[in-house]
Amino acid sequence: MNIRNFCIIAHIDHGKSTLADRFLELTGAVEKRKMREQFLDQMDLERERGITIKLQPVRMTYRTDQEEYTLNLIDTPGHADFAYEVSRSLLAVEGAILLVDATQGIQAQTLANFNFAKHCGLTIIPALNKIDVHVHDLDARILELAHLVGADVGDVKLISGKTGQGVLELLDEVVKKVPAPTRDPSQPSRALIFDSHFDNHRGVIANVRVLDGIFKPWERIVLFQNDKDAEIMEVGHFKPAMEKVGEIVAGEIGYIATGIKDPGVVRVGDTVVLKRDFEAKKVAPFPGYEEPHPMVFVSFYPDSADDYLDLQKSLSKLKLNDAALFYEPEQSLIFGRGFRAGFLGLLHLDVTIERLKREYNIVTIVTTPSVSYQLVMKDGSVRTIYRASDYDDNGDILEIREPWVDLEILTPKHYYGSILSLVENYRLEVGNVDSLGDAQVIHFKAPLAEIIINFYDALKSISQGYASMSYSFSEYRVGDLERLDVVIAGERFDGFSRILPKSKIEREARVVTEKLKDLLPRENFSVAIQATVGSRIVARETIPALKKDVTGYLYGGDRSRKMKLWKKQKEGKKKLKQFGKVTIEPHIFYEVFK
């Protein structure tokens, strides 16, 4: 079969989308008048931020002197928060272009992606990008990449996604080295869902890699995970827009319009089979993907209680397009009905909030990000909590455990000492140190809660932007932790509660109270902002009352007239302070978390 299925994997900002643009131009997949930069990045958010958030498949036709080939490319994200998108792409293809920015060299996410591609048994083609700019010690970069992949120096392709230099040769290398799919169209039909989205007219549209057999419109299919059957409305390819065809066959990447209107039915990683084969038990499901493990948890509440159902529908549709998103309903005494949601990182959270606002016009109240904790009770049971407000030490808790991760930091050797200075502030445990050319890979054990907020910024600052990091869950460990609450005008707001090490409580308490003093609007009465641990007040700030000149209309006369008005105003403010309540705008929670 003259089909090649491959993807591009790289660290963030190493030029994947630009290289994909050159592929589209060379193969004529997109007309010149329609071509634009970052063509496969479909969301406005991706184009504004200059990053890829969603994987995007495209089918191209590549002609050589002797043959015509069908190339199925999947463009993948580079940021660690979207690594699950990459993992799904790798299981749908036979080869991968490992792209490295020649000016930056191998980064932490390069290593993580390479290791996963190797684990999947893919053919890996190494390529150095951005060689059109001056690269200090290019030979060392080539040797470093060749050593990582286990290839000869001559196998490393030198390209420039910006100018197109070497891109044609890279495509030739893909055709030569990436194996053709070896599936059999005569076998019972079976396809793997690696992505999906919702269409108002055609229901859930599943992006699939056809493993065996043939799928045609109006055939009955079954989704293995929930035994849900449906009738195929349409099948087609991505060119890169969806293009309807008569059938999709083994070895191809395409889509199946299922007609299913319930977004929760179709799941990424599920196997689609023909109903007749399913009933005859002729086919088994593909092993599929590992379920993503959320790292960061927040609570989402609609700004208006009337928007709850709209928020629920929006999250269900968003999950179709973002399989790493986890959510489930929950209730809060202050905010009412909402959802607890899990994310792979803070960028993943940030993007989801923005997508809810832009694509579904939903404004949400977002609580302070947290990680999951395990409470070991005195009766021996273990309870997992996702909100700090659920940690109520009433004497039944024996110990609290927090999640730790295996952290890898890749850095030039001369920043090694600077990075070790982060150990104390972030409670890191230093492990092995490996060499990779002129760089070092430092292995740490780290509490997840320490590295999800501002550790990445601190790392980039201390290494002048050269160091990079990746991490994966390791274990739960017992911690010396306490719950920090925020009380505003006598009312505790669970959205600001956090679980912190005792050594950091006072510092964080001062930071959050000072931040809230700057963010909250002034009221007609003075507002006390307190950070508390149990009944102990750790930090306090006061927002003074608004001042209104109640004597401004008086002119001359005895001062006692003014004194009466001032006294009356003072009593009114005292009464307001006793009964007044503070309303927290949704953006305040988000600003404090940032």
C-alpha positions in Angstrom: 0.0 0.0 0.0 1.3 3.4 -0.9 0.1 4.9 2.4 2.4 6.5 5.0 0.9 7.5 8.4 3.2 9.7 10.5 3.2 12.6 12.9 5.5 15.5 13.9 6.6 15.5 17.6 8.7 18.2 19.2 9.1 20.5 22.2 6.9 23.6 22.2 7.9 26.3 19.7 10.3 24.1 17.7 8.5 24.7 14.5 6.0 21.8 14.0 3.2 23.9 12.6 5.5 25.8 10.2 6.9 22.5 8.9 3.4 21.2 8.4 2.6 24.4 6.3 5.5 23.5 4.0 4.3 19.9 3.6 0.8 21.3 2.6 2.4 23.6 0.1 4.7 21.0 -1.4 1.9 18.4 -1.9 -0.7 20.9 -3.1 -3.1 19.9 -0.3 -4.1 23.6 0.1 -4.6 26.1 -2.7 -2.1 28.9 -2.6 -4.8 31.6 -2.3 -6.1 29.9 0.8 -2.7 29.3 2.5 -1.9 31.0 5.7 0.6 30.5 8.5 -0.2 27.8 11.1 -2.8 26.5 8.7 -3.6 23.4 10.7 -4.1 25.4 13.9 -7.9 25.9 13.5 -8.7 27.7 16.8 -8.2 31.4 17.1 -6.7 30.7 20.5 -4.0 28.7 18.9 -3.1 31.4 16.4 -3.1 34.1 19.0 -0.8 32.3 21.4 1.3 30.8 18.6 1.0 27.3 20.1 -0.8 24.1 19.0 -3.5 22.9 21.4 -5.3 20.3 19.4 -3.9 17.5 17.2 -5.0 17.9 13.6 -4.9 15.2 10.9 -4.5 16.0 7.2 -4.3 13.7 4.1 -1.8 14.7 1.4 -0.9 13.3 -2.0 2.8 13.2 -2.8 4.1 12.3 -6.2 7.6 11.1 -7.0 9.0 10.2 -10.5 7.9 6.5 -10.0 5.0 6.5 -7.6 2.1 8.3 -6.0 1.8 8.2 -2.2 -1.0 9.0 0.2 0.5 10.7 3.3 -1.6 11.0 6.5 0.0 13.5 8.8 -1.1 14.3 12.3 0.3 17.7 13.6 0.7 17.5 17.4 1.0 20.0 20.3 4.4 20.5 22.0 3.5 21.7 25.5 3.7 19.1 28.3 0.1 19.9 29.3 -1.1 18.5 25.9 1.1 15.4 26.0 -2.0 13.2 25.9 -2.8 14.6 22.5 0.6 13.4 21.4 0.2 9.9 22.9 -3.1 9.4 21.0 -1.4 10.5 17.7 1.5 8.1 18.1 -0.8 5.1 18.5 -2.5 6.0 15.2 0.6 6.1 13.0 3.7 4.0 12.0 6.3 6.8 12.0 7.3 10.1 13.6 9.5 13.1 12.6 11.4 14.1 15.8 11.9 17.8 15.3 14.5 19.7 17.2 15.1 23.5 17.1 18.8 23.8 16.1 19.2 27.0 18.1 17.9 25.4 21.3 18.8 21.8 21.0 17.1 18.8 22.7 14.5 19.8 25.4 12.7 17.9 28.1 9.6 17.4 26.1 11.7 16.2 23.2 13.0 13.4 25.4 9.5 12.5 26.7 8.0 12.4 23.2 10.9 10.4 21.9 10.7 7.8 24.7 6.9 7.3 24.1 7.4 7.0 20.3 10.1 4.4 20.9 7.8 2.6 23.3 5.1 2.5 20.6 7.7 0.9 18.1 7.5 3.8 15.6 10.1 4.5 12.9 11.7 7.8 14.1 13.2 10.3 11.6 15.4 12.9 13.4 15.4 16.4 11.9 17.1 19.7 12.9 14.9 22.7 12.2 15.7 26.5 11.8 19.1 26.0 10.2 18.5 29.2 8.1 19.6 31.2 11.2 23.2 31.2 12.6 23.6 28.1 14.8 26.5 28.0 17.2 28.2 24.6 17.0 25.7 23.0 14.6 27.9 19.8 14.4 27.4 19.3 18.1 23.6 19.6 17.7 23.6 17.0 15.0 25.8 14.6 17.0 23.5 15.1 20.1 20.3 14.3 18.1 21.9 11.3 16.3 23.1 9.9 19.7 19.6 10.3 21.2 17.9 8.5 18.3 20.6 5.9 17.9 21.2 6.9 14.2 24.2 7.9 12.1 25.0 11.6 11.8 24.1 11.4 8.1 20.6 10.3 9.0 19.8 13.6 10.8 17.9 15.8 8.3 18.8 19.5 8.3 15.8 21.7 7.4 14.2 25.1 7.7 10.5 25.1 8.0 10.5 28.9 7.3 12.4 28.8 4.0 11.5 25.3 2.9 15.2 24.2 2.8 15.5 20.4 3.1 11.7 19.8 3.5 11.4 18.0 0.2 14.2 15.6 1.2 12.5 15.1 4.5 9.3 14.0 2.7 11.3 11.6 0.6 12.8 10.2 3.8 9.3 9.7 5.2 8.2 7.8 2.1 11.4 5.6 2.2 11.6 4.8 5.9 8.1 4.9 7.4 6.6 1.4 6.8 3.3 1.1 5.0 0.4 -0.1 7.2 0.1 -3.9 7.2 -3.6 -4.3 7.9 -5.9 -6.5 5.8 -9.1 -5.0 4.2 -10.6 -8.5 4.0 -10.7 -8.9 7.8 -13.7 -7.9 9.9 -13.9 -4.1 10.0 -12.3 -2.4 13.0 -11.2 1.2 13.7 -9.6 3.1 16.6 -11.1 6.5 17.7 -8.2 8.9 18.4 -10.2 12.1 18.5 -13.8 13.4 18.0 -15.9 16.5 17.9 -19.6 17.4 17.7 -21.6 18.6 14.7 -25.1 19.8 15.1 -26.4 18.0 12.0 -24.2 14.9 11.9 -23.8 14.3 15.7 -20.5 13.0 17.1 -17.9 12.8 14.4 -15.1 10.3 15.3 -11.6 10.7 13.9 -10.4 7.1 13.3 -7.5 5.0 12.2 -9.0 2.1 10.2 -7.2 -1.0 11.4 -8.9 -3.7 9.4 -11.7 -4.0 6.9 -13.8 -1.3 5.2 -16.4 1.2 6.6 -19.2 2.6 4.3 -22.1 4.9 4.9 -25.4 3.5 6.2 -23.8 0.4 7.8 -24.6 -0.3 11.4 -21.7 0.0 13.8 -21.1 -0.7 17.5 -18.9 1.2 20.0 -17.2 -1.5 22.1 -16.9 0.4 25.5 -20.7 0.8 26.0 -22.3 -1.5 23.3 -23.8 1.6 21.7 -24.9 1.0 18.1 -25.5 3.6 15.4 -25.8 4.0 11.7 -22.9 5.6 9.8 -24.2 8.9 8.2 -20.9 9.7 6.3 -17.3 8.7 6.0 -14.4 10.8 4.7 -10.9 12.1 4.8 -9.2 15.3 6.1 -7.9 17.3 3.2 -7.5 19.2 5.6 -11.2 20.1 5.6 -13.5 17.1 5.9 -14.2 15.6 2.5 -16.9 12.9 2.0 -15.9 9.7 0.2 -17.6 6.4 -0.5 -15.5 4.3 1.9 -12.5 4.3 4.2 -10.3 1.2 4.2 -7.7 -0.5 6.4 -4.6 1.6 6.8 -6.3 4.9 6.3 -7.0 7.8 8.6 -10.4 9.4 8.3 -13.6 10.2 10.0 -17.0 8.5 10.7 -20.1 10.7 11.2 -22.0 8.5 13.8 -25.3 10.5 14.0 -25.1 10.1 17.8 -26.4 13.2 19.6 -25.2 12.3 23.1 -21.6 13.5 23.4 -20.9 11.2 26.4 -21.4 8.0 24.4 -18.3 8.3 22.1 -15.0 8.0 23.9 -11.4 8.4 22.7 -9.6 5.1 22.7 -12.8 3.1 21.9 -12.9 0.6 19.0 -15.6 0.9 16.3 -16.7 -2.3 14.6 -19.5 -3.4 12.3 -22.6 -4.6 14.2 -22.8 -7.9 12.3 -19.2 -8.7 13.2 -19.8 -7.7 16.8 -22.9 -9.9 17.2 -21.0 -12.8 15.6 -18.1 -12.2 18.0 -15.6 -12.1 15.1 -13.7 -9.1 16.3 -11.9 -8.0 19.5 -11.3 -4.4 20.7 -8.0 -2.6 20.1 -6.1 -2.3 23.4 -6.6 1.5 23.1 -5.0 4.2 25.2 -4.2 4.6 28.8 -6.7 6.9 30.6 -5.2 10.3 31.2 -4.4 11.1 34.9 -5.5 14.7 35.8 -2.8 16.5 37.8 -4.6 19.8 38.7 -8.2 20.1 40.0 -10.5 23.1 40.2 -14.2 23.7 40.7 -16.2 25.3 38.0 -19.4 27.2 38.8 -21.6 29.2 36.4 -21.6 32.9 37.0 -25.4 32.7 37.0 -27.2 29.7 38.5 -29.5 29.6 35.4 -26.4 28.7 33.3 -25.8 25.4 35.0 -27.3 23.2 32.3 -25.5 25.2 29.6 -22.2 24.7 31.4 -22.9 21.0 31.6 -23.6 20.7 27.9 -20.6 22.8 27.0 -18.3 20.6 29.1 -19.6 17.5 27.5 -19.0 18.8 24.0 -15.6 20.1 25.0 -14.6 16.7 26.4 -15.3 15.2 22.9 -12.6 17.5 21.6 -10.4 17.2 24.6 -10.2 13.7 26.0 -7.9 14.7 28.8 -10.6 16.8 30.4 -12.2 15.2 33.5 -15.3 16.6 35.2 -18.1 15.5 37.5 -20.9 17.4 39.3 -20.5 18.8 42.8 -22.3 21.2 45.2 -21.1 24.2 47.2 -23.0 26.0 49.9 -21.7 29.4 48.6 -21.6 28.9 44.8 -24.4 26.3 44.4 -24.2 23.6 41.7 -21.1 23.2 39.6 -18.4 20.8 38.5 -15.1 19.5 39.8 -12.8 19.4 36.8 -9.3 17.8 36.4 -6.6 19.0 34.0 -3.1 17.9 33.0 -1.6 21.3 34.0 -2.3 25.0 34.4 -2.1 25.8 30.7 -4.6 23.1 30.0 -6.9 24.8 32.6 -6.3 28.3 31.2 -7.1 27.1 27.6 -10.3 25.4 28.8 -11.6 28.5 30.6 -10.9 30.6 27.5 -12.6 28.0 25.2 -15.7 27.9 27.4 -15.9 31.7 27.2 -15.3 32.0 23.4 -17.0 28.9 22.0 -19.9 28.6 24.3 -20.3 32.0 25.9 -20.0 30.6 29.4 -18.4 32.7 32.2 -17.3 30.6 35.1 -16.2 31.1 38.7 -13.0 29.1 39.1 -11.6 28.1 42.5 -8.0 28.0 43.4 -6.2 25.1 41.7 -5.4 22.1 43.9 -4.1 18.6 43.6 -5.7 15.4 44.9 -4.9 14.4 48.5 -5.4 11.1 50.4 -6.8 11.2 53.9 -5.9 8.1 56.0 -8.6 7.8 58.6 -8.2 6.2 62.1 -10.4 3.3 61.1 -7.9 2.4 58.3 -10.0 3.7 55.4 -8.5 6.0 52.8 -10.5 8.9 51.3 -9.4 11.0 48.3 -10.2 14.7 48.3 -9.9 17.2 45.5 -10.8 20.4 47.2 -9.0 22.0 50.2 -12.4 22.8 51.8 -13.0 19.0 52.1 -10.0 18.7 54.5 -11.7 19.1 57.9 -9.4 17.7 60.6 -12.0 16.8 63.2 -9.8 14.2 65.0 -10.7 11.3 62.7 -7.8 11.8 60.3 -4.6 9.9 61.1 -2.5 11.4 58.3 -2.7 13.3 55.0 -0.8 12.2 51.9 0.1 14.4 48.9 1.1 13.4 45.4 4.7 13.4 44.3 6.1 13.2 40.8 9.2 12.2 39.0 10.6 15.4 37.6 13.2 15.7 34.8 15.0 19.0 34.2 17.2 19.3 31.1 19.7 22.1 31.4 23.1 23.3 30.0 25.8 22.2 32.5 26.7 25.7 33.7 23.2 26.2 35.2 23.4 23.0 37.3 24.3 24.9 40.5 21.6 27.5 40.0 18.9 24.9 39.6 20.0 23.2 42.8 19.2 26.4 44.6 15.5 25.6 43.9 15.7 22.5 46.0 14.9 24.1 49.3 12.2 26.5 48.2 10.2 23.8 46.4 11.0 20.8 48.6 12.8 18.8 45.8 14.8 15.6 46.3 17.8 15.3 44.0 18.3 12.0 42.2 20.5 10.9 39.3 22.2 13.2 36.9 22.7 12.0 33.3 24.7 13.7 30.5 23.4 14.4 27.1 26.1 16.1 25.0 26.7 19.6 26.6 23.5 19.3 28.6 22.5 17.4 31.8 19.3 15.7 32.7 18.7 16.1 36.4 16.2 13.7 38.0 14.2 14.9 41.0 11.3 13.7 43.2 9.0 16.7 43.8 5.6 17.4 45.5 3.1 18.0 42.6 1.6 21.0 44.4 5.0 22.8 44.4 5.6 22.6 40.7 2.1 23.3 39.2 1.9 27.0 40.1 5.1 29.0 39.4 7.9 26.5 39.4 8.2 26.6 35.6 8.6 30.4 35.6 11.2 30.2 38.4 13.1 27.5 36.4 13.1 29.6 33.2 14.2 32.7 35.1 17.1 31.0 36.9 18.4 29.4 33.7 17.8 32.4 31.4 15.2 30.4 29.5 17.5 27.5 28.6 16.2 24.8 31.0 13.1 22.7 30.4 11.1 20.2 32.4 8.7 17.3 32.2 7.1 15.2 34.9 5.0 12.2 35.6 3.1 10.9 38.7 5.1 8.8 41.1 3.4 8.2 44.5 1.5 9.6 47.5 3.6 10.5 50.5 2.7 11.6 54.1 3.0 15.4 54.4 3.1 17.9 57.3 0.2 20.0 55.8 -2.5 22.4 57.0 -5.5 24.1 55.4 -5.3 27.8 54.8 -8.7 29.5 54.6 -9.6 33.1 53.5 -12.3 34.9 55.5 -13.7 38.1 54.0 -16.1 40.3 56.0 -16.6 37.4 58.4 -17.5 34.9 55.7 -15.2 32.0 54.6 -14.8 31.6 50.9 -14.0 28.0 50.1 -12.8 29.0 46.6 -9.6 30.5 48.1 -8.9 27.6 50.5 -5.6 25.8 50.0 -3.6 22.9 51.5 0.0 24.0 52.2 3.1 22.8 54.1 3.2 24.3 57.6 6.5 26.0 56.7 4.9 28.0 54.0 1.6 29.0 55.7 2.6 32.4 57.0 4.2 33.6 53.7 1.3 32.4 51.5 -1.2 33.9 54.0 0.4 37.4 53.6 0.6 37.1 49.8 -3.1 36.2 49.4 -4.4 38.8 51.8 -2.3 41.6 50.1 -3.4 40.4 46.7 -7.1 40.4 47.7 -6.8 43.9 49.2 -5.6 45.2 45.8 -8.2 43.3 43.8 -11.4 43.7 45.8 -13.5 46.9 45.2 -14.1 49.2 48.2 -17.5 49.0 50.0 -19.4 51.5 52.0 -18.1 49.8 55.1 -14.6 48.6 56.0 -13.8 45.0 54.9 -11.5 42.7 56.9 -9.6 40.1 54.9 -8.2 37.3 57.1 -6.2 34.3 56.3 -6.8 31.6 59.0 -5.7 28.1 60.0 -8.5 26.7 62.0 -9.4 29.4 64.5 -5.9 31.0 64.3 -5.6 34.2 62.3 -2.3 34.1 60.4 -2.5 37.3 58.3 -4.9 40.2 58.0 -5.6 43.2 55.7 -8.4 45.8 55.9 -10.0 47.6 53.0 -11.1 51.0 54.3 -14.7 52.1 53.7 -15.6 54.5 50.9 -15.7 58.0 52.1 -18.6 60.2 51.1 -18.6 63.9 51.9 -22.0 64.1 53.7 -21.4 67.7 54.8 -20.6 69.0 51.4 -23.8 70.9 50.9 -23.5 72.8 54.2 -22.0 76.3 54.1 -20.9 78.0 57.2 -22.9 77.7 60.5 -22.0 75.9 63.7 -19.6 72.8 63.5 -22.1 70.8 65.6 -24.3 70.4 62.5 -21.5 68.7 60.7 -20.7 66.6 63.8 -24.3 65.3 63.8 -24.0 64.2 60.2 -20.6 62.5 60.7 -22.0 60.6 63.7 -25.0 59.4 61.7 -22.7 58.3 58.9 -20.5 56.5 61.4 -23.4 54.6 62.9 -24.7 53.7 59.4 -21.3 52.2 58.4 -21.2 50.3 61.7 -24.6 48.8 60.8 -23.5 48.0 57.3 -20.4 46.3 58.6 -22.5 44.1 60.8 -24.9 43.0 58.1 -23.1 43.8 54.9 -21.9 41.1 52.5 -19.1 41.2 50.0 -19.7 39.8 46.5 -16.7 38.3 44.8 -16.7 38.7 41.0 -15.7 35.6 39.1 -12.5 37.1 37.7 -11.2 37.7 41.3 -10.7 34.0 41.9 -8.9 33.6 38.6 -6.6 36.6 39.3 -5.7 35.3 42.8 -4.9 31.9 41.3 -2.6 33.4 38.6 
